[in-house]
Amino acid sequence: MYNNPYETYKQTEIQTANQGKLIVMLYEGALKFANAAIVAINEKKYDIANNNITRAEDIVTELLVSLDYDRGGEIAKKLASIYIYINQQLLEANITKTVDPIKVVIGLMSDLKQSWEQIANQVTETDQADMNHSVDLSG
């Protein structure tokens, strides 16, 4: 069976990513589907728009159900509210086949993605610093 090198690479990337990077990847996926939905609506390809909006909703729902309210506290509650609002906007866009609600979603998701990228980069830098301090090469 032939494996697509790109798919193999993506699978490896997902399996080895830290939690922050995984969240960023989910945001990237949702944004990709939201942008594709806008294109499809503008081209009046409503079945394709529906598919892309649904895929974006699925990702946002995954982000919502994976929130850790015990550790995340107030931030998790605020993110839950944002995710619910995003899904409401996606639902409205799917029902009305209009792009304005999707543009709102893209703005929110882009801002959140940027924040998560900063968090993921800080975690990666901290992990790298810990590894550098914990490895004794002196023999």
Phi and psi in degrees as GROMACS dihedral restraints (atoms count N, CA, C in turn):
[ dihedral_restraints ]
;  ai    aj    ak    al  type     phi  dphi    fc
    3     4     5     6     1   -80.5    20    10
    4     5     6     7     1   129.3    20    10
    6     7     8     9     1  -103.1    20    10
    7     8     9    10     1   131.0    20    10
    9    10    11    12     1   -67.5    20    10
   10    11    12    13     1   122.0    20    10
   12    13    14    15     1   -57.9    20    10
   13    14    15    16     1   -37.8    20    10
   15    16    17    18     1   -64.3    20    10
   16    17    18    19     1   -44.6    20    10
   18    19    20    21     1   -63.6    20    10
   19    20    21    22     1   -40.4    20    10
   21    22    23    24     1   -61.8    20    10
   22    23    24    25     1   -43.8    20    10
   24    25    26    27     1   -60.6    20    10
   25    26    27    28     1   -47.3    20    10
   27    28    29    30     1   -61.7    20    10
   28    29    30    31     1   -42.4    20    10
   30    31    32    33     1   -61.6    20    10
   31    32    33    34     1   -43.6    20    10
   33    34    35    36     1   -64.1    20    10
   34    35    36    37     1   -42.1    20    10
   36    37    38    39     1   -60.5    20    10
   37    38    39    40     1   -44.0    20    10
   39    40    41    42     1   -65.5    20    10
   40    41    42    43     1   -43.8    20    10
   42    43    44    45     1   -68.7    20    10
   43    44    45    46     1   -25.7    20    10
   45    46    47    48     1  -104.7    20    10
   46    47    48    49     1    -1.5    20    10
   48    49    50    51     1   -75.5    20    10
   49    50    51    52     1   146.8    20    10
   51    52    53    54     1   -76.2    20    10
   52    53    54    55     1   169.9    20    10
   54    55    56    57     1   -59.2    20    10
   55    56    57    58     1   -41.5    20    10
   57    58    59    60     1   -62.5    20    10
   58    59    60    61     1   -41.3    20    10
   60    61    62    63     1   -67.6    20    10
   61    62    63    64     1   -36.2    20    10
   63    64    65    66     1   -62.3    20    10
   64    65    66    67     1   -41.4    20    10
   66    67    68    69     1   -63.8    20    10
   67    68    69    70     1   -42.4    20    10
   69    70    71    72     1   -60.1    20    10
   70    71    72    73     1   -41.2    20    10
   72    73    74    75     1   -64.3    20    10
   73    74    75    76     1   -36.3    20    10
   75    76    77    78     1   -65.0    20    10
   76    77    78    79     1   -43.8    20    10
   78    79    80    81     1   -60.1    20    10
   79    80    81    82     1   -43.4    20    10
   81    82    83    84     1   -59.8    20    10
   82    83    84    85     1   -41.8    20    10
   84    85    86    87     1   -63.4    20    10
   85    86    87    88     1   -46.3    20    10
   87    88    89    90     1   -61.3    20    10
   88    89    90    91     1   -41.5    20    10
   90    91    92    93     1   -65.3    20    10
   91    92    93    94     1   -39.5    20    10
   93    94    95    96     1   -60.7    20    10
   94    95    96    97     1   -46.1    20    10
   96    97    98    99     1   -68.5    20    10
   97    98    99   100     1   -37.5    20    10
   99   100   101   102     1   -64.4    20    10
  100   101   102   103     1   -44.2    20    10
  102   103   104   105     1   -64.6    20    10
  103   104   105   106     1   -39.6    20    10
  105   106   107   108     1   -65.2    20    10
  106   107   108   109     1   -34.1    20    10
  108   109   110   111     1   -65.6    20    10
  109   110   111   112     1   -39.9    20    10
  111   112   113   114     1   -61.0    20    10
  112   113   114   115     1   -46.1    20    10
  114   115   116   117     1   -59.2    20    10
  115   116   117   118     1   -46.0    20    10
  117   118   119   120     1   -64.3    20    10
  118   119   120   121     1   -40.9    20    10
  120   121   122   123     1   -63.8    20    10
  121   122   123   124     1   -44.2    20    10
  123   124   125   126     1   -62.5    20    10
  124   125   126   127     1   -29.7    20    10
  126   127   128   129     1   -91.5    20    10
  127   128   129   130     1     4.4    20    10
  129   130   131   132     1    58.8    20    10
  130   131   132   133     1    33.7    20    10
  132   133   134   135     1  -101.0    20    10
  133   134   135   136     1    75.7    20    10
  135   136   137   138     1   -68.9    20    10
  136   137   138   139     1   -28.5    20    10
  138   139   140   141     1   -68.1    20    10
  139   140   141   142     1   -38.4    20    10
  141   142   143   144     1   -69.7    20    10
  142   143   144   145     1   -39.8    20    10
  144   145   146   147     1   -60.2    20    10
  145   146   147   148     1   -46.1    20    10
  147   148   149   150     1   -57.9    20    10
  148   149   150   151     1   -45.1    20    10
  150   151   152   153     1   -61.7    20    10
  151   152   153   154     1   -45.1    20    10
  153   154   155   156     1   -68.5    20    10
  154   155   156   157     1   -40.4    20    10
  156   157   158   159     1   -63.7    20    10
  157   158   159   160     1   -43.1    20    10
  159   160   161   162     1   -62.2    20    10
  160   161   162   163     1   -39.9    20    10
  162   163   164   165     1   -66.9    20    10
  163   164   165   166     1   -39.1    20    10
  165   166   167   168     1   -64.1    20    10
  166   167   168   169     1   -42.4    20    10
  168   169   170   171     1   -60.2    20    10
  169   170   171   172     1   -41.5    20    10
  171   172   173   174     1   -60.5    20    10
  172   173   174   175     1   -41.4    20    10
  174   175   176   177     1   -66.2    20    10
  175   176   177   178     1   -44.5    20    10
  177   178   179   180     1   -63.4    20    10
  178   179   180   181     1   -38.9    20    10
  180   181   182   183     1   -63.4    20    10
  181   182   183   184     1   -40.2    20    10
  183   184   185   186     1   -62.2    20    10
  184   185   186   187     1   -42.5    20    10
  186   187   188   189     1   -61.2    20    10
  187   188   189   190     1   -40.8    20    10
  189   190   191   192     1   -64.4    20    10
  190   191   192   193     1   -49.8    20    10
  192   193   194   195     1   -73.6    20    10
  193   194   195   196     1   -15.7    20    10
  195   196   197   198     1   -91.3    20    10
  196   197   198   199     1     0.4    20    10
  198   199   200   201     1   -63.7    20    10
  199   200   201   202     1   138.1    20    10
  201   202   203   204     1  -104.3    20    10
  202   203   204   205     1    98.7    20    10
  204   205   206   207     1   -70.9    20    10
  205   206   207   208     1   -27.1    20    10
  207   208   209   210     1   -68.6    20    10
  208   209   210   211     1   -46.9    20    10
  210   211   212   213     1   -86.5    20    10
  211   212   213   214     1   -31.0    20    10
  213   214   215   216     1   -84.9    20    10
  214   215   216   217     1   -22.4    20    10
  216   217   218   219     1    53.5    20    10
  217   218   219   220     1  -129.1    20    10
  219   220   221   222     1   -64.5    20    10
  220   221   222   223     1   -35.0    20    10
  222   223   224   225     1   -63.6    20    10
  223   224   225   226     1   -43.0    20    10
  225   226   227   228     1   -61.4    20    10
  226   227   228   229     1   -40.2    20    10
  228   229   230   231     1   -64.1    20    10
  229   230   231   232     1   -41.7    20    10
  231   232   233   234     1   -67.6    20    10
  232   233   234   235     1   -40.8    20    10
  234   235   236   237     1   -62.6    20    10
  235   236   237   238     1   -39.9    20    10
  237   238   239   240     1   -59.1    20    10
  238   239   240   241     1   -44.5    20    10
  240   241   242   243     1   -61.3    20    10
  241   242   243   244     1   -41.5    20    10
  243   244   245   246     1   -65.5    20    10
  244   245   246   247     1   -44.7    20    10
  246   247   248   249     1   -63.2    20    10
  247   248   249   250     1   -39.1    20    10
  249   250   251   252     1   -64.5    20    10
  250   251   252   253     1   -43.5    20    10
  252   253   254   255     1   -61.9    20    10
  253   254   255   256     1   -43.2    20    10
  255   256   257   258     1   -59.6    20    10
  256   257   258   259     1   -45.8    20    10
  258   259   260   261     1   -65.1    20    10
  259   260   261   262     1   -34.2    20    10
  261   262   263   264     1   -64.0    20    10
  262   263   264   265     1   -41.0    20    10
  264   265   266   267     1   -65.3    20    10
  265   266   267   268     1   -41.0    20    10
  267   268   269   270     1   -64.7    20    10
  268   269   270   271     1   -40.3    20    10
  270   271   272   273     1   -62.2    20    10
  271   272   273   274     1   -45.2    20    10
  273   274   275   276     1   -61.3    20    10
  274   275   276   277     1   -42.7    20    10
  276   277   278   279     1   -62.2    20    10
  277   278   279   280     1   -37.9    20    10
  279   280   281   282     1   -70.4    20    10
  280   281   282   283     1   -37.6    20    10
  282   283   284   285     1   -71.7    20    10
  283   284   285   286     1   -45.5    20    10
  285   286   287   288     1   -90.6    20    10
  286   287   288   289     1   -13.4    20    10
  288   289   290   291     1    54.1    20    10
  289   290   291   292     1    48.1    20    10
  291   292   293   294     1  -119.4    20    10
  292   293   294   295     1   153.5    20    10
  294   295   296   297     1   -91.9    20    10
  295   296   297   298     1   -19.5    20    10
  297   298   299   300     1   -57.0    20    10
  298   299   300   301     1   -45.2    20    10
  300   301   302   303     1   -63.1    20    10
  301   302   303   304     1   -32.1    20    10
  303   304   305   306     1   -70.1    20    10
  304   305   306   307     1   -36.1    20    10
  306   307   308   309     1   -63.1    20    10
  307   308   309   310     1   -37.5    20    10
  309   310   311   312     1   -61.8    20    10
  310   311   312   313     1   -45.6    20    10
  312   313   314   315     1   -59.8    20    10
  313   314   315   316     1   -45.7    20    10
  315   316   317   318     1   -61.3    20    10
  316   317   318   319     1   -41.0    20    10
  318   319   320   321     1   -61.4    20    10
  319   320   321   322     1   -47.5    20    10
  321   322   323   324     1   -65.1    20    10
  322   323   324   325     1   -47.1    20    10
  324   325   326   327     1   -65.0    20    10
  325   326   327   328     1   -36.3    20    10
  327   328   329   330     1   -64.4    20    10
  328   329   330   331     1   -43.2    20    10
  330   331   332   333     1   -63.5    20    10
  331   332   333   334     1   -45.6    20    10
  333   334   335   336     1   -64.2    20    10
  334   335   336   337     1   -41.3    20    10
  336   337   338   339     1   -59.9    20    10
  337   338   339   340     1   -43.8    20    10
  339   340   341   342     1   -61.0    20    10
  340   341   342   343     1   -41.4    20    10
  342   343   344   345     1   -63.8    20    10
  343   344   345   346     1   -44.7    20    10
  345   346   347   348     1   -66.0    20    10
  346   347   348   349     1   -33.2    20    10
  348   349   350   351     1   -62.4    20    10
  349   350   351   352     1   -42.5    20    10
  351   352   353   354     1   -62.9    20    10
  352   353   354   355     1   -42.9    20    10
  354   355   356   357     1   -63.8    20    10
  355   356   357   358     1   -46.8    20    10
  357   358   359   360     1   -62.4    20    10
  358   359   360   361     1   -39.3    20    10
  360   361   362   363     1   -67.5    20    10
  361   362   363   364     1   -38.1    20    10
  363   364   365   366     1   -64.4    20    10
  364   365   366   367     1   -42.2    20    10
  366   367   368   369     1   -64.3    20    10
  367   368   369   370     1   -43.9    20    10
  369   370   371   372     1   -62.2    20    10
  370   371   372   373     1   -43.7    20    10
  372   373   374   375     1   -63.7    20    10
  373   374   375   376     1   -40.1    20    10
  375   376   377   378     1   -65.5    20    10
  376   377   378   379     1   -44.1    20    10
  378   379   380   381     1   -60.7    20    10
  379   380   381   382     1   -42.1    20    10
  381   382   383   384     1   -65.1    20    10
  382   383   384   385     1   -42.2    20    10
  384   385   386   387     1   -63.1    20    10
  385   386   387   388     1   -41.6    20    10
  387   388   389   390     1   -62.0    20    10
  388   389   390   391     1   -41.1    20    10
  390   391   392   393     1   -66.1    20    10
  391   392   393   394     1   -40.0    20    10
  393   394   395   396     1   -65.4    20    10
  394   395   396   397     1   -35.2    20    10
  396   397   398   399     1   -80.4    20    10
  397   398   399   400     1   -24.7    20    10
  399   400   401   402     1   -92.2    20    10
  400   401   402   403     1   -10.0    20    10
  402   403   404   405     1   -94.8    20    10
  403   404   405   406     1   121.7    20    10
  405   406   407   408     1  -103.1    20    10
  406   407   408   409     1   109.2    20    10
  408   409   410   411     1   -97.3    20    10
  409   410   411   412     1     4.1    20    10
  411   412   413   414     1   -74.5    20    10
  412   413   414   415     1   -20.5    20    10
